[in-house]
Amino acid sequence: MAAQDKKPFQPHPLLKNGHLMTIAAAFWRRRFELPAAMERTFQVEAESKILGHCHWQQGKEKDTPLLALVHGLEGSSESSYMLGIAEKAWQRGFHVVRLNQRNCGGTERLTPTLYNSAMSADYRAAFDELSAGDGFSCIFFVGYSMGGNLVMKMAGECGEDVPVALRGVAAVCPALNLSACADALERRENYFYQRRFVAGLMSRYARKASLFPENYSMNGFGPIRTVREFDNEITAPHFGYRDAQEYYEAAGAKRVVDKIRVPLLLITAQDDPFVPVEATRASGVGKNPAIVFDAPRYGGHCGFISGESGDERFWAEQRIVKFCASLASCG
């Protein structure tokens, strides 16, 4: 295991509240210095592709480390946390690929399917293309929230047979226990997040129905007010699950936490409003020696805005890049 950066997270003094931290991270105005990205699609199933925005280090060899990033629910490759960590990794000398999940980032036409938290095979396909196809030999995957669950699930599914080119994985506030997260969203204090997620999911579903009317109908289900209702009425039946609960059990990376063998950094916050730290701990992450588990008291959901300035302002981004750099021995 690589040497770890032990610098603890010290929150911004005005953001010692999970809700304030979460909302501040979503609306914090940021400027990014990244070279223009090259668009590239990755074939993940016979009829499905995902879109990546690639920042290649010019003149660098294929053994230069590569960071592949996966966003969260209703995010995209343009989410500020994706751009923030991409900037830090790029400046550290990494190649960077910002991946969109299926249908995200305006890519509904690239697949006839919806997207869900079980689709870890999409990222294994992207990894295989980057490693076996392109020849990159030092690859890291980083995921946020839903994306964190996906990359951890991919790592667990490798089991003992970890590909040589997969050097490490990192996850920020991963939704390992989807049922617990859906329950948390139904708390009164989380109404704002629930409403935002449902509105986004229903809007995306409407766009899919207009593009693929033979596959999707706007009828056949009642009012959808919660993420669990959306998954019960739409996600589960479209992917062959009996109901939302069966989907949650199949899709959650908690099932394979004990099988993870690749070095993995898991960052979550004790005050995350809707990814309960108790459920993350209960999955056994603290018992697996391959996992570095860091759960600061504060941080909200994928926030971790510190009281420092510069690169240290967004602490989780900096921590992950240092973790990956230490494993890659790239300084």
DOKOL-922711 format. One line per field, with one value per residue: residue in one letter; x, y, z of N, C-alpha, C in turn. Coordinates in steps of 0.05 Angstrom, whole numbers. Layout:
N
rest (A,...)
nx (X,...)
ny (Y,...)
nz (Z,...)
cax (X,...)
cay (Y,...)
caz (Z,...)
cx (X,...)
cy (Y,...)
cz (Z,...)
END
This chain:
331
rest (M,A,A,Q,D,K,K,P,F,Q,P,H,P,L,L,K,N,G,H,L,M,T,I,A,A,A,F,W,R,R,R,F,E,L,P,A,A,M,E,R,T,F,Q,V,E,A,E,S,K,I,L,G,H,C,H,W,Q,Q,G,K,E,K,D,T,P,L,L,A,L,V,H,G,L,E,G,S,S,E,S,S,Y,M,L,G,I,A,E,K,A,W,Q,R,G,F,H,V,V,R,L,N,Q,R,N,C,G,G,T,E,R,L,T,P,T,L,Y,N,S,A,M,S,A,D,Y,R,A,A,F,D,E,L,S,A,G,D,G,F,S,C,I,F,F,V,G,Y,S,M,G,G,N,L,V,M,K,M,A,G,E,C,G,E,D,V,P,V,A,L,R,G,V,A,A,V,C,P,A,L,N,L,S,A,C,A,D,A,L,E,R,R,E,N,Y,F,Y,Q,R,R,F,V,A,G,L,M,S,R,Y,A,R,K,A,S,L,F,P,E,N,Y,S,M,N,G,F,G,P,I,R,T,V,R,E,F,D,N,E,I,T,A,P,H,F,G,Y,R,D,A,Q,E,Y,Y,E,A,A,G,A,K,R,V,V,D,K,I,R,V,P,L,L,L,I,T,A,Q,D,D,P,F,V,P,V,E,A,T,R,A,S,G,V,G,K,N,P,A,I,V,F,D,A,P,R,Y,G,G,H,C,G,F,I,S,G,E,S,G,D,E,R,F,W,A,E,Q,R,I,V,K,F,C,A,S,L,A,S,C,G)
nx (17,10,44,8,-26,-35,-61,-112,-182,-203,-259,-288,-300,-352,-383,-397,-439,-478,-517,-509,-456,-462,-496,-467,-422,-446,-460,-417,-376,-330,-268,-234,-172,-159,-135,-165,-214,-213,-265,-290,-319,-338,-348,-395,-434,-468,-504,-495,-461,-415,-397,-334,-293,-231,-167,-106,-37,10,60,73,87,53,56,48,10,-62,-123,-189,-253,-317,-381,-436,-506,-549,-510,-454,-400,-386,-395,-378,-344,-321,-291,-258,-225,-203,-172,-134,-109,-89,-52,-16,6,-21,-56,-124,-191,-256,-313,-380,-438,-485,-531,-522,-499,-521,-525,-565,-578,-539,-549,-599,-618,-636,-600,-566,-548,-523,-489,-433,-403,-398,-355,-315,-311,-294,-245,-219,-215,-181,-136,-122,-134,-113,-65,-50,-18,-23,-73,-125,-187,-239,-295,-356,-407,-462,-429,-385,-403,-407,-353,-329,-358,-342,-287,-293,-315,-273,-245,-196,-169,-143,-133,-69,-60,-95,-87,-107,-165,-214,-265,-316,-361,-392,-451,-462,-499,-557,-611,-611,-595,-638,-678,-659,-664,-718,-728,-754,-721,-691,-719,-710,-666,-687,-730,-703,-671,-712,-740,-700,-691,-741,-746,-704,-722,-767,-743,-717,-762,-783,-745,-740,-794,-816,-795,-805,-855,-898,-939,-973,-953,-962,-963,-897,-857,-812,-744,-741,-792,-788,-748,-775,-819,-798,-740,-729,-767,-750,-700,-705,-713,-750,-770,-756,-727,-702,-670,-637,-609,-581,-549,-518,-452,-439,-444,-397,-354,-319,-289,-255,-191,-155,-117,-155,-185,-231,-272,-316,-369,-387,-431,-460,-519,-551,-524,-516,-467,-465,-487,-448,-404,-425,-422,-373,-326,-284,-258,-230,-166,-147,-173,-171,-202,-235,-269,-287,-314,-342,-365,-407,-446,-405,-376,-334,-306,-253,-223,-179,-141,-131,-104,-118,-168,-213,-215,-221,-212,-158,-136,-147,-118,-66,-64,-69,-24,17,12,25,76,92,109)
ny (-24,45,101,144,207,241,287,316,330,396,433,489,544,564,523,479,441,391,399,453,449,413,440,487,466,451,499,532,579,566,568,538,512,479,442,441,391,326,294,228,165,106,39,3,-35,-76,-41,6,65,104,172,203,256,274,290,293,285,317,286,249,183,118,96,136,158,150,181,162,187,184,209,229,214,243,278,299,297,349,367,406,383,342,371,398,359,338,380,384,334,335,377,352,317,274,237,250,226,245,214,205,178,131,164,213,281,299,254,219,196,158,109,58,47,61,88,59,40,-8,-15,-28,-56,-24,10,-25,-41,7,12,-34,-20,25,2,-52,-39,14,14,38,34,46,58,93,93,138,154,189,190,160,144,130,83,51,47,22,-25,-47,-55,-94,-136,-153,-183,-228,-227,-178,-132,-118,-66,-35,6,31,54,104,131,177,192,144,110,57,25,23,21,42,94,112,110,149,195,204,229,285,331,325,338,376,354,305,322,349,308,273,305,313,260,246,283,266,215,228,251,205,175,205,199,143,118,68,38,63,90,144,132,86,85,114,178,201,212,203,178,124,108,120,83,37,37,48,41,-12,-49,-41,-63,-115,-128,-148,-109,-44,-56,-106,-91,-53,-87,-118,-81,-52,-38,-58,-112,-134,-113,-141,-169,-136,-122,-88,-28,20,81,108,160,191,228,240,272,269,282,243,196,150,146,104,61,54,39,-8,-41,-64,-39,-21,-67,-89,-95,-73,-26,42,77,136,178,237,282,324,348,338,320,299,346,374,423,462,505,526,557,558,498,466,479,448,393,336,326,339,303,254,256,259,209,174,190,173,119,111,126,176,223)
nz (0,-16,12,55,52,109,124,159,146,149,157,121,162,162,144,175,173,146,105,89,71,28,-7,-16,-43,-90,-113,-112,-143,-192,-227,-281,-305,-357,-413,-479,-488,-519,-552,-543,-556,-521,-531,-498,-496,-545,-571,-546,-525,-487,-472,-470,-445,-461,-436,-458,-441,-477,-516,-478,-454,-458,-408,-373,-319,-317,-304,-296,-293,-260,-255,-210,-193,-239,-255,-296,-344,-342,-291,-233,-195,-225,-263,-228,-202,-247,-266,-225,-228,-280,-277,-245,-279,-300,-351,-367,-366,-371,-358,-382,-354,-382,-424,-400,-399,-446,-481,-497,-545,-555,-534,-528,-478,-408,-351,-295,-226,-227,-270,-273,-310,-354,-342,-336,-389,-412,-385,-406,-460,-457,-434,-458,-511,-522,-496,-448,-385,-332,-296,-263,-229,-211,-173,-159,-111,-137,-180,-150,-125,-171,-190,-146,-145,-194,-181,-140,-168,-198,-162,-140,-188,-208,-259,-287,-304,-275,-226,-181,-143,-127,-86,-73,-24,-36,-58,-31,-5,-30,-17,36,24,-8,30,65,34,37,83,118,120,76,31,-10,-39,-56,-89,-129,-152,-170,-207,-245,-262,-283,-324,-357,-370,-400,-445,-465,-478,-519,-558,-564,-573,-580,-539,-491,-449,-430,-399,-353,-303,-237,-203,-191,-138,-108,-107,-97,-115,-169,-184,-172,-206,-257,-266,-245,-273,-327,-328,-314,-260,-202,-167,-137,-90,-101,-143,-117,-82,-117,-144,-109,-85,-36,-34,-54,-27,7,-29,-56,-79,-103,-89,-53,-42,1,13,55,89,157,164,118,82,56,44,86,136,172,144,106,137,157,114,115,100,132,148,106,84,37,30,43,89,101,140,154,204,183,118,85,27,-20,-16,21,28,47,97,75,21,-51,-81,-39,-23,-42,-13,-18,-72,-78,-42,-66,-115,-95,-70,-115,-144,-110,-112,-166,-167,-187,-167)
cax (0,26,44,-17,-27,-50,-71,-141,-199,-213,-279,-291,-313,-381,-396,-398,-466,-479,-534,-495,-433,-471,-507,-445,-406,-461,-463,-392,-367,-302,-256,-216,-152,-155,-134,-189,-217,-220,-287,-286,-339,-329,-369,-398,-451,-471,-519,-492,-435,-414,-379,-313,-278,-203,-145,-81,-12,24,87,78,84,29,59,40,-15,-87,-145,-215,-272,-345,-398,-458,-533,-558,-487,-443,-371,-383,-400,-355,-324,-306,-272,-239,-205,-189,-152,-112,-95,-75,-29,2,19,-38,-77,-150,-215,-281,-333,-408,-454,-504,-552,-515,-483,-533,-517,-587,-579,-518,-557,-628,-625,-633,-576,-572,-525,-511,-475,-404,-390,-392,-329,-295,-307,-277,-218,-207,-208,-158,-112,-115,-137,-95,-38,-44,-10,-25,-99,-140,-215,-249,-324,-370,-434,-470,-405,-368,-413,-401,-324,-324,-370,-323,-264,-300,-321,-247,-236,-167,-158,-142,-116,-44,-61,-113,-69,-121,-192,-222,-294,-325,-389,-405,-477,-458,-524,-576,-636,-607,-595,-665,-693,-650,-675,-746,-731,-765,-700,-678,-739,-697,-650,-706,-745,-684,-665,-735,-745,-680,-696,-765,-740,-687,-739,-784,-726,-714,-788,-787,-725,-745,-822,-822,-784,-813,-881,-902,-962,-969,-945,-974,-945,-871,-848,-787,-725,-749,-815,-777,-734,-794,-837,-785,-714,-730,-779,-735,-675,-711,-715,-777,-778,-733,-710,-685,-650,-617,-592,-563,-532,-501,-425,-435,-443,-371,-334,-299,-274,-237,-162,-140,-117,-178,-189,-259,-277,-344,-372,-406,-455,-473,-548,-567,-509,-510,-441,-469,-491,-422,-388,-437,-414,-347,-303,-262,-245,-215,-140,-142,-188,-165,-229,-232,-296,-286,-338,-356,-359,-432,-446,-386,-369,-306,-294,-237,-218,-154,-145,-115,-110,-128,-196,-230,-196,-223,-199,-129,-129,-148,-96,-42,-65,-63,4,35,11,37,104,97,117)
cay (0,69,119,160,235,240,313,313,351,418,446,518,550,570,500,455,430,375,411,477,440,400,461,504,453,451,526,548,588,558,571,515,515,453,443,432,362,311,276,200,147,79,19,-12,-57,-77,-18,28,78,127,193,213,280,266,310,278,299,315,276,230,155,104,89,159,150,160,182,161,198,177,227,218,214,267,295,295,303,378,374,421,365,328,390,405,338,335,401,377,311,344,393,333,301,252,238,250,221,250,197,208,153,129,184,238,300,302,231,200,182,139,83,55,40,80,82,51,37,-35,-16,-28,-68,-2,21,-46,-39,31,5,-53,-5,42,-14,-70,-26,37,8,51,13,55,70,96,101,154,158,205,183,137,136,116,56,37,39,2,-50,-57,-66,-118,-157,-163,-202,-233,-224,-150,-127,-105,-37,-21,11,41,65,122,136,198,188,124,100,28,13,40,22,61,121,118,116,175,216,208,245,312,350,320,342,391,336,286,336,355,283,262,323,307,233,245,298,249,194,240,253,178,167,219,188,115,114,40,26,77,103,162,122,60,88,137,200,192,233,196,162,96,104,120,58,15,38,52,28,-41,-65,-38,-78,-142,-132,-150,-83,-28,-69,-126,-75,-42,-108,-128,-60,-40,-49,-70,-141,-143,-99,-159,-180,-115,-127,-65,-6,36,103,114,184,198,246,232,288,267,281,221,171,147,134,79,40,49,24,-35,-57,-78,-26,-19,-93,-97,-82,-59,-1,64,88,162,189,260,289,342,344,338,301,306,374,375,450,468,533,535,567,544,470,452,487,424,374,308,325,339,278,232,259,251,180,161,196,157,91,111,135,197,248)
caz (0,-18,35,55,61,133,131,163,134,166,141,122,188,158,131,193,171,122,84,79,56,3,-25,-23,-63,-116,-125,-110,-169,-196,-254,-285,-326,-370,-442,-493,-487,-543,-547,-552,-547,-513,-536,-473,-503,-574,-581,-527,-521,-468,-482,-452,-452,-456,-435,-461,-438,-502,-516,-456,-462,-449,-380,-357,-305,-329,-285,-308,-273,-263,-239,-194,-203,-253,-261,-323,-346,-338,-263,-224,-182,-246,-274,-207,-198,-273,-267,-206,-239,-304,-269,-233,-300,-309,-372,-353,-382,-356,-370,-377,-353,-404,-426,-387,-415,-473,-497,-498,-571,-557,-523,-525,-450,-387,-336,-267,-209,-230,-295,-270,-334,-373,-336,-342,-418,-417,-376,-425,-484,-451,-428,-479,-537,-526,-485,-423,-366,-305,-297,-238,-232,-189,-176,-139,-104,-154,-194,-130,-123,-196,-192,-125,-154,-214,-167,-126,-187,-207,-142,-140,-215,-214,-282,-280,-309,-256,-203,-157,-146,-106,-86,-55,-15,-53,-49,-30,4,-45,-2,58,12,-16,55,76,17,43,108,112,116,50,10,-32,-56,-69,-110,-151,-166,-185,-230,-266,-273,-300,-349,-374,-380,-421,-469,-476,-490,-545,-577,-568,-564,-580,-515,-467,-450,-408,-384,-341,-275,-225,-196,-180,-120,-94,-122,-95,-133,-196,-188,-170,-229,-283,-268,-241,-295,-352,-327,-307,-231,-192,-156,-129,-70,-114,-158,-98,-71,-139,-154,-88,-83,-10,-38,-62,-12,18,-52,-67,-75,-113,-69,-57,-22,4,28,60,112,177,163,91,87,45,42,115,142,186,124,93,156,160,90,120,87,151,152,83,84,12,30,61,95,114,144,171,217,166,90,69,5,-41,-12,31,23,71,103,62,-6,-72,-87,-15,-18,-46,0,-28,-99,-74,-28,-86,-134,-81,-67,-140,-151,-93,-123,-192,-164,-206,-154)
cx (18,24,20,-12,-45,-63,-101,-156,-208,-233,-277,-308,-343,-396,-395,-426,-468,-495,-520,-472,-441,-481,-485,-428,-420,-461,-438,-381,-337,-293,-235,-197,-145,-152,-160,-190,-223,-243,-282,-309,-327,-353,-371,-417,-456,-484,-515,-464,-438,-393,-359,-301,-249,-184,-119,-57,5,52,93,73,59,32,54,13,-40,-109,-172,-236,-301,-362,-420,-485,-540,-535,-479,-413,-365,-389,-375,-335,-309,-285,-250,-218,-190,-167,-128,-95,-78,-50,-8,16,3,-52,-103,-172,-239,-303,-362,-421,-473,-526,-545,-498,-494,-528,-540,-588,-558,-525,-588,-637,-625,-605,-584,-546,-512,-491,-444,-389,-384,-363,-307,-290,-290,-249,-205,-198,-183,-133,-104,-116,-116,-67,-31,-40,-13,-50,-112,-169,-224,-279,-336,-399,-443,-446,-385,-377,-405,-371,-317,-335,-352,-298,-270,-304,-295,-238,-205,-153,-158,-124,-91,-45,-79,-97,-83,-149,-197,-252,-300,-354,-404,-431,-476,-483,-547,-603,-634,-607,-623,-682,-685,-661,-704,-750,-739,-744,-686,-697,-727,-682,-668,-720,-727,-677,-688,-742,-725,-684,-720,-761,-723,-704,-757,-768,-721,-739,-793,-768,-731,-774,-830,-813,-796,-840,-883,-927,-955,-959,-958,-955,-919,-859,-821,-769,-733,-773,-806,-764,-754,-811,-823,-759,-716,-743,-763,-709,-680,-711,-744,-787,-753,-715,-692,-663,-629,-598,-572,-542,-512,-474,-420,-432,-414,-348,-311,-281,-254,-208,-145,-139,-139,-181,-219,-262,-307,-346,-392,-432,-467,-503,-562,-550,-499,-484,-444,-473,-465,-405,-398,-430,-388,-323,-279,-247,-228,-189,-133,-155,-178,-192,-226,-259,-295,-314,-356,-349,-384,-431,-428,-378,-340,-292,-279,-235,-193,-161,-128,-124,-122,-157,-215,-213,-197,-210,-169,-120,-127,-124,-70,-41,-57,-34,23,36,25,67,111,102,95)
cy (25,85,138,189,236,267,311,336,371,434,476,524,556,546,475,445,415,387,436,469,429,421,480,492,453,478,543,554,581,563,549,521,487,457,433,401,350,292,248,183,120,60,1,-36,-55,-52,7,38,98,147,201,239,276,289,294,296,295,305,256,201,142,94,113,152,164,159,182,168,191,194,213,221,242,287,290,300,332,386,387,403,349,346,396,384,334,356,394,354,319,359,375,315,277,258,237,244,225,235,205,181,153,150,211,255,302,279,211,184,159,111,82,51,65,76,74,45,9,-36,-14,-39,-46,9,1,-46,-16,25,-13,-39,12,26,-32,-57,-4,32,24,31,21,72,70,103,116,159,174,195,157,126,122,87,39,29,20,-25,-63,-69,-92,-141,-168,-185,-204,-228,-195,-146,-112,-75,-21,-18,20,52,84,128,157,195,168,113,69,13,31,42,42,90,130,125,143,198,222,222,273,332,347,324,356,372,316,299,341,330,273,279,317,279,232,261,281,226,204,243,226,169,180,208,158,108,85,26,38,91,122,155,96,62,114,159,190,215,228,179,133,90,103,93,35,13,38,36,-2,-56,-63,-55,-106,-148,-133,-123,-68,-42,-90,-113,-65,-63,-118,-107,-49,-54,-62,-101,-151,-128,-117,-172,-161,-121,-104,-43,13,57,110,138,189,216,236,248,289,265,256,197,165,133,108,56,34,33,-5,-53,-72,-64,-23,-44,-102,-82,-67,-31,18,79,114,175,213,267,307,337,344,316,311,335,377,401,458,498,544,545,551,515,455,459,463,400,346,306,323,313,255,233,251,220,165,166,179,128,89,118,157,224,258)
cz (0,8,33,64,85,141,135,150,155,150,142,147,185,148,149,196,145,99,72,62,28,-17,-34,-45,-90,-129,-123,-138,-171,-225,-257,-308,-336,-400,-455,-493,-515,-536,-558,-540,-541,-517,-511,-476,-534,-585,-564,-526,-499,-479,-461,-463,-442,-456,-435,-456,-463,-499,-494,-466,-449,-420,-362,-344,-317,-307,-300,-287,-280,-244,-225,-208,-214,-256,-290,-322,-341,-309,-252,-210,-202,-258,-253,-204,-224,-274,-249,-217,-263,-296,-255,-254,-310,-335,-356,-373,-364,-371,-363,-374,-377,-402,-415,-405,-444,-492,-500,-524,-573,-546,-523,-496,-432,-373,-308,-252,-211,-254,-292,-295,-355,-368,-338,-372,-425,-409,-397,-451,-480,-447,-451,-506,-541,-515,-460,-401,-337,-302,-270,-245,-207,-194,-153,-136,-119,-169,-175,-126,-147,-197,-170,-133,-176,-201,-153,-144,-199,-187,-141,-167,-223,-238,-275,-283,-290,-230,-178,-164,-122,-108,-65,-49,-32,-41,-50,-23,-7,-30,21,47,4,8,66,60,25,70,100,106,89,26,-14,-51,-71,-92,-134,-166,-182,-209,-252,-278,-291,-326,-368,-386,-402,-447,-482,-490,-517,-566,-584,-559,-564,-554,-489,-470,-426,-392,-369,-312,-264,-219,-182,-164,-107,-113,-121,-113,-162,-202,-188,-196,-256,-284,-267,-264,-321,-352,-315,-277,-223,-182,-148,-110,-82,-130,-139,-87,-92,-146,-134,-86,-55,-13,-43,-48,-3,-4,-64,-60,-86,-92,-74,-34,-22,23,31,84,131,176,134,95,77,37,71,120,156,166,110,111,157,136,94,108,106,157,129,82,58,11,51,65,112,116,164,182,199,137,73,48,-18,-40,-5,24,49,75,89,34,-26,-75,-63,-9,-20,-38,-12,-55,-95,-61,-48,-105,-120,-77,-93,-149,-135,-103,-150,-191,-184,-192,-136)
END
